[in-house]
Amino acid sequence: MRMKRVAAVAAAATLALGLAACGGDDADEGTGAGSKSFAAGSTMEKLNKAQKIKIGTKFDQPGFGQKGLSGKPEGFDVEVAKLIVKELGIPEDKIEYVETPSKIREDAIVNGTVDLVAATYTINDKRKERIAFAGPYYEAGQNILVKKDDTTITGPDSFKDGTKKVCSVTGSTPAEEIKKYIKDVGTQLVLFDTYPKCRDALKGGQVDAVTTDNVILLGYIAEDEASFKLAGDNFTKEPYGIGVKKEDNDFRTFINDTLEKAFNDGSWKKAWDDTAGKFGAELGSAPTINRY
């Protein structure tokens, strides 16, 4: 009898352990944790285990990163970032969005304020001195926004006579690029921390033009077609990348792999069609990932 009782207790214990294990599996499936496997110690493993991520983006750029009615940013940059988060096995509701204007993007990455930045972030050598880029995932081009009835500005050369004021954002690539065409930078170039301030200055007559990437300007035109238009053609190429810590090669490779997957499975195009594509800009073919 004693042996039978021992056997029964052992069987019950085994059953209980089995049920507990099953319960653990269900919990993993519900959160996304455990459904992905990453190299020990990698950024991907750390983020997957934490089941949360901080993403730096812009809150003021229609079509790419602009706060919507939900109180969260919406746009192409945000959707591309979500594709990365999905591959990490993290639910979308565990994303914390951090506003990262142009002038603080590198600082946010270096200081660990965010885990990655997707914020109309042009890849260039100067920025690579401090951070690393995955991508590009899109190529924009710099252009000029003017009032709808303006016929005096037709492109960047229109600023060479020194009479026109143009607005851009501190720390941005467009602000540096337009200096090549300006006669007197001290009086002609007006800098703010966000593009909506430039747009409002143009509408109010404080400046004659705004310059940044064409897709951002098209967003402002879509919001107010009666007031604005583009002046001329794009005059630069701006490859957008995902910013990460400079030394994190494994995370950069993971993001590059994710972007290439999105190019091929249609999710990249869908992200565009649902956001910036509504403003009339062309997506074009998928860019070639720069695996430097």
N, C-alpha and C positions, 0 to 999 in steps of 0.2 A: 504493500500500500504506500509505504514511504517513497519508494522508487517512482511510483505512478504520479505522486504529488510533485516530486522534483521535476519530472518530465513535463507535467502540465504547466508549472511555473516558467520553465525554460521556453516552452512554446509560446506562452503569453508574452514573455519579454521580447522574443524574436518578432512577433506580430506587431507589438507596440513600436519597436524600432523601425520596422518596415513602413508603418503608417506615418511615422514622424519624417522619414526620408521622403516619402511621397509628398507630404505637406510642404517640405522644403523646396522640392522641385516646382510645385505650383506657385510658390511665392516668387521664385526666380523668374518664371515665365511671365508673371504679372508685371514685374518691374523692368524686365529687360536684362537685369543682372544675371550672369551665368549663361545667358544665351549666346554670348560672344566670348572668344578666347584670345587673349593678347599676351605678348611676351612679358615675363615678370619684370616689374620695375619700370615698364614703359609708361609714357603719358597716357596712352590708350587704356592700359590696365587700371591705372589710378582713377581716371575719369569714370570708367565703367563700374568700378567697385564703389565709387562715391555716389554714382547715379545722379550726378548734377554737373553742370558746366556753365561757365561764364563766357559770354560772347560779346565782344565789342563791336558795335555798329553805329551808324548814324541814325538820328531820330528826325531829321529835317529834310530828307531828300526823297521826293515822290518817285515811286517806282523801284527804289533800291533799299531805302531804310527810312521810313517815316512812321511816326506814331499814329496808329489808327484808332478807331472807336473802342477797340479792346484795351487800349492803354499800352499795347505792346507795338514795337516797330514791325512794319510790314514792307515787303519789297523783294527784289531779286536777290540782293545780298543775304537777306534773312532766310530766304528759301534755300539758297545754296548752303548756308550754314546748317540748316535743318537736315539736309542730305548727309552731312558729315556726322551730325549728332545721331541720326538713325543708325549709321554704320557702327557707331560706338556702343549701340545698345542702350541708349538713354532716352527716356520718354520726353516729348516736346515740352511737357509742362514742368520739366525740371531744368529748363534753360533759364538762366538769369541774363537779361540783356543789359549791357552797360553802355551808356552813351559815350562815344569816342570821336569827338571832332578831330579834324585833320591834325591840329597841332599837338595832340596828346597821344596819338596812336602808338608810336614807338614806345613812349613811356609806359603806357598801359600794359604792353607786352613784356618789356624788360622788368618792370616792377612786379609782375605777376597779378596785376589787377584783373586781368582777363586770361582765359586759356587760349583764345585765338581772336583775331580781328578780321571781320568781313565788312568793309566800309568804303566802297569805291576806292580801293587802296592800290594806287599805281605802283607797279614793281619798278624800282630803279636802284642803281648801284649805291647811291648815297644812303638809302634806307637799309640796304643789305649790310652796311657797316655795323648796324645795331641789332637787326632782326633778320629772320629768314622768311622766304615766301614759298608757298605752294601755289601751283597754277602756272599760267593764268587761266581763268575761267570765262573771261570776256575781254574784248578789246574795244574801248571807247575812243573818242577823239575830241580834242579841245575845240570849242566853238565860242561864239559871242552872242549874248542875248541883248536885244535893244527894244525900244518902244516900237509898237506896230507901225507908226507913221514916220519913223526915222529912215531917211534915205542917205544920210551922210556917212554912216559907218557900214562898210561892206566887207570888212575883214580886219585882221590884226594890223595891217599896214596903215589903217586909218588913224592910228594913234601916234604915228611918227611925226606929225606936225606940232605935237605938244599942246593941242587945244582941248582934247577930249579926256574925260576922267573915266576910268574903268575900275570896277570893283571885283575883288576875289577874296579868298579866305587865307588867313595866316597859316603857314606851314604846308600849304597845298602845292602840288606840282603846277597847276595852272597859274598860280601867282608868280612862280619863278619863270615859267615859260613866256608869259606876256611881257616880262621886263625886256626881252630882246627887241620888242617893237615900240617901246615907249621912249620918248625923247627926254622926259623929266620924271623919273620914278617918284621923287619926293612929292610932287604935286599932282601927278596924274593917276597914280595907283592908290586906291583906297582899299584897306584891308579890314575885314571883320572876322569874327570867330565862326560865323555860320553863313551859309548862302541865303537863307531867307532875309537876313538883314541887308544883303546886297540887292536882292530882288526888290525889297521895299524902298531902298535908296534910289534905285532906278525908276520905280514908279513915281516916287516923290520928286524926282528931278535933281537929287543931290549928285548923282553920277549919270554918265551917258550910256554906260554898258556894264554888263556882268560877264565874266568869263570863267568857265569851268568846262567839264566834259559835256558833250552834246546830249547824252541821255538824261543827265540831270536837268539841263535847260529845257529839254522837251517835256519833262514833267511839269515844270512851271508854266510852260505854254499851254499844256493840256488843262491846267487849273484856271487859266485866264487867257484864252485865245484872243480876246478883244484888245489886250494890252501889250502883248509881247510877240516877238518873232526872232528867228535866228538871222544873223548877218553873215552870209557867205558860207563857205564849206569848212569842214574840219581841217585843222592845220597841224595836228600832232596825232600820235598813236599812244594810247594809254592802256596798257595791259593790266587788268585788275587781278590781284592775287590775294591769298589768305595769309595773314601775318601770324607767325608763331615765333617762339624763342629761337635765337640764332643757332644754338647748339643742338636743338632737338631734331636731328635728321630723321629719326624713326617716325616721329609724328608728321613731319613734312611729307615723307614717303607715303604714309597711310592716307593723308589728305589727297595727295596726287592720285593715288590709286582709286580713291573714292570719286574724285572728279572725272577721271577717265571712264569709270563705270557709269556715271550719270550721263556723260556724253553719249554713250552707246545704248543705254536702256531707255532713253527718251525722257527721263526725269529732269534733266537739265533744261531741255526745250520747254517742257511743261511749266517749269518754274518761271521761265522767261515769259511765256504766253500769258500766264496768270498775273503778271506784275508789270514790269517795264515794257513788255511787248505791246501793251494796250495803248502806249503813247505814240506808236508809229515808228519807233527805231527798229532797225534790222538786227536780228541776232547774228546772222552769218553762220559760217561753219564753225565747228568746235575748234578752239585754238590748240596749238601743240603745247603740251605740258613741258615746262623747262625744268628738267631734273638736274640742276647744277650741283 
